[in-house]
């Protein structure tokens, strides 16, 4: 599975040939993509001392499938795993691995890679010492190369991966408005228009405005009809942090366009706007809070279940005690009456005489 994963990374990165995980001086390991399959594929290794272009070819096979000391297997699709057991007298620290695909008749269609078999994948040889390619770099042949923009890597790898963006942050601009002289149904009927008015007055999209609640606040319970205050609580979601100050300022001055709202209701309605509250929200923290709330709810449910079961068990125990008591009660009465009749002198002295 590791080889398959490495292979997929290589293909994504655009390479057709790469050193495998088991690559070392005594076992040359290749992962390669072959469009025409493995049969008829040539393989050769070159000793790059003093350089690869003029080095000695120490292995050359016209068809890798029947070459000596070569093991191969098909990984997936057109990807193959090829390993060559290197005789001790041919082991070297700098080589060029060359694949000639089936049907290829010149060096222009060959694929190759220089390699330091003494170093593990993700490492390169410098001054006869293997060095790991640092984070943000990847090993390609004998070099550690920088990842392109938008990609990164951990130390000691042969490919880069996409940078995962941090959890998005957004800001809530919270505010409220109060209506005196209306009932709650009148305000609820205009809920959607209020959203449109808030979005227009603050310069945000309509889907950024959320009305959380429309509630009645009573200032005098004895005169309910004349003392109702309807409070509308809403918030504006701002994802661009640069626009938070702009939206906040517009929310503070939203009272300037309140006449548009007053036109929706009968004359004499008093409308007041509450203070602006700004809160920065982090998505992952919100998720944690939701998880905590879920855990609390689960704990509450478990507690309720335990309480119910405890009550049922107690009820059963009391029922059993009561049943046992009722069973024994007649016997106790009989045993109490018997000595009373026998020892009563009045009864003995007043027996009927015939």
Beta strands, then each sheet from edge to edge (+ up, - down):
strand 1: 17-19
strand 2: 27-33
strand 3: 42-47
strand 4: 56-61
strand 5: 70-76
strand 6: 79-85
strand 7: 95-100
strand 8: 111-115
strand 9: 123-126
strand 10: 129-132
strand 11: 137-140
strand 12: 143-146
strand 13: 151-152
strand 14: 161-162
strand 15: 169-180
strand 16: 209-218
strand 17: 228-238
strand 18: 270-273
strand 19: 277-282
sheet 1: 1+ 2- 6+ 5-
sheet 2: 4+ 3- 7+ 8-
sheet 3: 9+ 10-
sheet 4: 11+ 12-
sheet 5: 13+ 14-
sheet 6: 16+ 17- 15+ 18-
sheet 7: 16+ 17- 15+ 19-
end
